[in-house]
């Protein structure tokens, strides 16, 4: 159970522009919590309604009880008092108030905290973006975040470097695949150069996320599972995102020469759509053949029995 055991203390902030911004965020957080609390029925969280209930939605003491925090502490939070709140309690409040991914991210942003749950800060992939991925075929394309998690991909991309459908969702990360997946590695023509470049990009991106648990977990995994990554990481090289021509040795259609482009979907170094356009006629035909193979694979998988 999550509990705030420390005595409730209000923090004192120095006067200045930052103080005003912090006060605004506290009031926004208080209003957000009240709104969500008032729009959740007792039945939704397994509580009896009772006959004398006048409060719309849940009572403050009910939210506090379900989140395992003190009633006074939670009341102060809804009153926009200047108190410290842990990420564990924010997580409990998010679950109690039945927040979806966007609402959860909003809660942590208002509280000025980093969500400890891996992946929760990844941008959601919209239906329109998924349609766009399909329309780009036979061009391989995927949507990735700055941590190199593959959030969505089209059929052609799914067979470009390996059978991505066969990879566990938790392992669909370009850093993990580049350093630990034999099929992915064998498809990269200049693997050593690519590994070094990927580590340098990852280091540059991580500078903005040094305290975030999901990034630290990924770094720890790479350091543990790959000697090649440890060697590249110790070089302390840094490089920014850039488009370039790449070659892949595809197991189905042979050599493909493709021009890589990042189409940014938000702030720089945030979510992006990664696309690969054929650099020559042979590669164009290869991508068309690869798409046909992907469609056949999908058809076979969908066949009853």
Phi and psi in degrees as a GROMACS rama.xvg file:
@    title "Ramachandran Plot"
@    xaxis  label "Phi"
@    yaxis  label "Psi"
@TYPE xy
-87.4522  130.142  UNK-2
-138.781  145.007  UNK-3
-95.605  99.9111  UNK-4
-91.3885  -23.7152  UNK-5
-69.9676  150.899  UNK-6
-58.362  147.198  UNK-7
-75.5646  122.651  UNK-8
-132.831  138.458  UNK-9
-87.5977  134.3  UNK-10
-81.5882  148.031  UNK-11
-102.712  127.414  UNK-12
-108.809  141.245  UNK-13
-67.8221  151.065  UNK-14
-66.6922  148.195  UNK-15
150.476  176.461  UNK-16
-57.7133  -36.2103  UNK-17
-65.703  -31.4279  UNK-18
-64.299  -43.653  UNK-19
-64.1104  -42.6217  UNK-20
-63.627  -40.5188  UNK-21
-64.9082  -39.3303  UNK-22
-64.1431  -41.524  UNK-23
-62.0582  -42.3868  UNK-24
-64.5534  -39.2171  UNK-25
-63.5204  -41.535  UNK-26
-68.2614  -37.0097  UNK-27
-65.0838  -40.9492  UNK-28
-63.4277  -44.5417  UNK-29
-60.597  -44.9392  UNK-30
-65.2696  -38.3519  UNK-31
-64.8536  -44.9535  UNK-32
-62.8354  -44.3076  UNK-33
-61.5455  -44.1362  UNK-34
-61.3041  -46.417  UNK-35
-66.2935  -41.5169  UNK-36
-61.0057  -40.5513  UNK-37
-74.9424  -12.1315  UNK-38
-110.569  16.7411  UNK-39
-116.752  125.465  UNK-40
-81.6807  153.747  UNK-41
-56.4551  -36.9648  UNK-42
-61.0931  -31.7486  UNK-43
-65.6168  -26.3392  UNK-44
-112.978  15.1449  UNK-45
80.3313  23.6661  UNK-46
-106.96  147.491  UNK-47
-72.9836  146.266  UNK-48
-75.8275  -44.0946  UNK-49
77.929  166.929  UNK-50
-91.2578  -23.5709  UNK-51
-103.076  15.521  UNK-52
-71.8737  124.303  UNK-53
-112.896  -24.5874  UNK-54
-70.9325  127.463  UNK-55
-66.7548  130.208  UNK-56
77.0192  -141.664  UNK-57
-92.2048  154.134  UNK-58
-84.0434  159.409  UNK-59
-59.5656  -42.6327  UNK-60
-65.9084  -27.2818  UNK-61
-72.0952  -41.5305  UNK-62
-63.058  -43.045  UNK-63
-61.5086  -44.2756  UNK-64
-64.165  -46.4865  UNK-65
-66.0993  -28.1797  UNK-66
-94.3644  -2.97101  UNK-67
61.5603  44.5414  UNK-68
-127.736  165.643  UNK-69
-70.4818  145.919  UNK-70
-63.9718  -43.0903  UNK-71
-61.3313  -43.2226  UNK-72
-61.6652  -46.441  UNK-73
-66.1915  -37.1472  UNK-74
-61.3301  -43.9005  UNK-75
-61.1135  -36.6685  UNK-76
-63.2636  -42.6063  UNK-77
-73.2547  -16.105  UNK-78
-92.1191  6.62752  UNK-79
62.8735  30.4741  UNK-80
-72.2667  153.505  UNK-81
-85.7043  82.2774  UNK-82
-122.799  158.277  UNK-83
-85.0962  141.132  UNK-84
-131.407  130.948  UNK-85
-82.7522  160.114  UNK-86
-67.6393  -28.6982  UNK-87
-64.9228  -40.5656  UNK-88
-71.0279  -38.4673  UNK-89
-60.3678  -40.1346  UNK-90
-62.254  -42.9264  UNK-91
-64.9385  -41.377  UNK-92
-64.1187  -39.7819  UNK-93
-61.306  -39.7872  UNK-94
-73.0358  -40.6034  UNK-95
-63.2228  -41.6729  UNK-96
-87.5404  7.43447  UNK-97
55.6396  43.7805  UNK-98
-74.1055  139.698  UNK-99
-82.3032  -177.328  UNK-100
-60.0289  -42.3233  UNK-101
-68.7773  -41.8529  UNK-102
-67.1305  -38.4619  UNK-103
-61.8527  -46.1749  UNK-104
-60.563  -39.048  UNK-105
-64.3463  -41.6599  UNK-106
-58.8831  -48.7452  UNK-107
-66.7077  -36.433  UNK-108
-64.3348  -43.8918  UNK-109
-64.3111  -34.6285  UNK-110
-81.3145  -5.49189  UNK-111
66.3833  34.3477  UNK-112
-121.874  160.737  UNK-113
-100.381  125.414  UNK-114
-64.8005  122.368  UNK-115
-77.3634  -14.2713  UNK-116
-77.8066  120.666  UNK-117
-57.3471  134.084  UNK-118
90.2948  -15.3192  UNK-119
-69.7822  -21.4443  UNK-120
-92.9947  9.45724  UNK-121
-76.8518  137.743  UNK-122
-65.5314  138.337  UNK-123
-70.1647  144.759  UNK-124
-91.1986  123.76  UNK-125
-82.4941  162.6  UNK-126
-61.5151  -38.1418  UNK-127
-63.2076  -38.9637  UNK-128
-67.6872  -36.8482  UNK-129
-65.5765  -39.66  UNK-130
-63.2026  -41.4033  UNK-131
-62.6108  -40.4127  UNK-132
-58.487  -43.0867  UNK-133
-66.1243  -40.7814  UNK-134
-68.2063  -22.6394  UNK-135
-75.4225  -17.0606  UNK-136
-61.1841  143.209  UNK-137
-82.8699  6.61075  UNK-138
-67.8918  127.259  UNK-139
-66.1645  136.925  UNK-140
-154.738  147.723  UNK-141
-146.711  165.988  UNK-142
-112.195  127.39  UNK-143
-131.924  155.296  UNK-144
-101.391  -177.728  UNK-145
-69.6572  -14.9788  UNK-146
-89.8656  1.81911  UNK-147
72.6813  19.4923  UNK-148
-69.7667  133.459  UNK-149
-87.759  106.999  UNK-150
-85.4895  -30.9221  UNK-151
-162.428  156.022  UNK-152
-158.545  156.355  UNK-153
-91.6305  177.074  UNK-154
-60.7798  -43.3597  UNK-155
-65.1243  -41.8421  UNK-156
-63.8708  -33.4014  UNK-157
-62.7501  -17.8257  UNK-158
-118.269  7.57391  UNK-159
-68.2259  -50.8812  UNK-160
-109.597  -26.3091  UNK-161
-164.225  178.969  UNK-162
-82.1147  91.9203  UNK-163
-65.8717  -27.9228  UNK-164
-63.1311  -27.6781  UNK-165
-83.9515  -6.89231  UNK-166
-87.3089  134.791  UNK-167
-58.9103  139.447  UNK-168
-51.4429  -37.2736  UNK-169
-66.6289  -19.3487  UNK-170
-100.484  1.20659  UNK-171
-80.6943  73.0422  UNK-172
-139.065  128.73  UNK-173
-62.19  -33.3255  UNK-174
-66.5441  -48.5159  UNK-175
-60.7094  -45.7248  UNK-176
-66.102  -41.0184  UNK-177
-64.1357  -33.3145  UNK-178
-101.898  -12.2556  UNK-179
-131.802  -13.7018  UNK-180
-99.8688  114.219  UNK-181
-60.2127  -39.5761  UNK-182
-64.8846  -44.3691  UNK-183
-61.9292  -43.819  UNK-184
-64.3389  -41.3755  UNK-185
-68.1122  -20.11  UNK-186
-83.0163  -13.8107  UNK-187
-91.988  121.1  UNK-188
-66.7158  -47.5134  UNK-189
-108.316  74.0233  UNK-190
-65.2214  -46.8441  UNK-191
-60.5261  -44.5951  UNK-192
-63.075  -41.0093  UNK-193
-66.122  -42.5697  UNK-194
-59.1977  -44.327  UNK-195
-64.8659  -41.3757  UNK-196
-67.2516  -40.5031  UNK-197
-63.4572  -42.3679  UNK-198
-63.4412  -38.4145  UNK-199
-67.8228  -39.0088  UNK-200
-66.2981  -42.3441  UNK-201
-62.8753  -41.4435  UNK-202
-62.644  -41.655  UNK-203
-63.7407  -43.5312  UNK-204
-66.9564  -37.8663  UNK-205
-69.675  -18.101  UNK-206
-57.1649  -28.6383  UNK-207
-90.0459  -1.51676  UNK-208
-135.659  31.045  UNK-209
-60.8678  -32.4406  UNK-210
-94.4924  4.03531  UNK-211
-87.7117  128.053  UNK-212
-56.2332  -40.7848  UNK-213
-62.5722  -39.3173  UNK-214
-68.8187  -42.1623  UNK-215
-65.1812  -36.8104  UNK-216
-65.1228  -41.8978  UNK-217
-65.4455  -43.9681  UNK-218
-60.216  -44.006  UNK-219
-62.0841  -41.1186  UNK-220
-62.7424  -45.6415  UNK-221
-64.7471  -40.7624  UNK-222
-64.6924  -33.9113  UNK-223
-77.1514  -40.7582  UNK-224
-94.6848  -12.9853  UNK-225
-136.693  114.469  UNK-226
-66.7303  -33.601  UNK-227
-63.6711  -39.78  UNK-228
-66.6384  -42.9924  UNK-229
-57.9522  -42.038  UNK-230
-65.0715  -44.8002  UNK-231
-67.5636  -37.9826  UNK-232
-65.3439  -36.6957  UNK-233
-70.7111  -9.94276  UNK-234
-73.9525  -20.7842  UNK-235
57.7233  33.4307  UNK-236
-82.927  148.752  UNK-237
-134.94  134.619  UNK-238
-146.527  143.938  UNK-239
-84.7815  170.265  UNK-240
-65.7007  142.52  UNK-241
-158.088  152.49  UNK-242
-86.7748  145.999  UNK-243
-160.879  165.508  UNK-244
-84.216  133.658  UNK-245
-128.95  154.921  UNK-246
-122.98  135.068  UNK-247
-125.141  142.726  UNK-248
-102.081  83.8807  UNK-249
-73.3296  136.841  UNK-250
-70.2596  -17.2783  UNK-251
-98.8426  -38.6765  UNK-252
-125.004  2.17511  UNK-253
88.3974  -153.232  UNK-254
-71.786  132.241  UNK-255
-125.806  129.072  UNK-256
-108.695  115.614  UNK-257
-130.209  147.053  UNK-258
-97.8252  118.774  UNK-259
-87.5813  134.547  UNK-260
-138.235  136.627  UNK-261
-100.136  124.605  UNK-262
-107.358  107.507  UNK-263
-73.6786  132.617  UNK-264
-101.042  -4.14836  UNK-265
-159.645  -153.355  UNK-266
-56.5823  152.382  UNK-267
-54.9634  140.054  UNK-268
70.5462  14.1858  UNK-269
-98.7671  -148.628  UNK-270
-65.6116  147.726  UNK-271
-150.796  155.5  UNK-272
-99.4498  122.025  UNK-273
-96.9315  125.817  UNK-274
-125.783  152.546  UNK-275
-129.893  115.504  UNK-276
-103.264  142.235  UNK-277
-65.8582  136.427  UNK-278
-91.451  -10.2687  UNK-279
-153.97  172.193  UNK-280
-65.9099  -38.6435  UNK-281
-61.4583  -40.9632  UNK-282
-69.6414  -34.5787  UNK-283
-62.0657  -45.393  UNK-284
-65.0414  -36.6815  UNK-285
-63.4272  -39.5717  UNK-286
-68.1125  -38.0552  UNK-287
-63.7887  -41.3455  UNK-288
-65.7508  -39.3479  UNK-289
-64.4096  -38.6131  UNK-290
-64.5728  -41.115  UNK-291
-62.1853  -38.6925  UNK-292
-65.4751  -40.4807  UNK-293
-64.854  -40.3132  UNK-294
-64.8786  -40.9624  UNK-295
-64.457  -41.605  UNK-296
-61.3287  -42.1167  UNK-297
-65.941  -38.7835  UNK-298
-66.3413  -42.2144  UNK-299
-64.1544  -41.1687  UNK-300
-65.5911  -31.3002  UNK-301
-85.4639  -9.92043  UNK-302
-69.6765  128.832  UNK-303
-59.8055  137.254  UNK-304
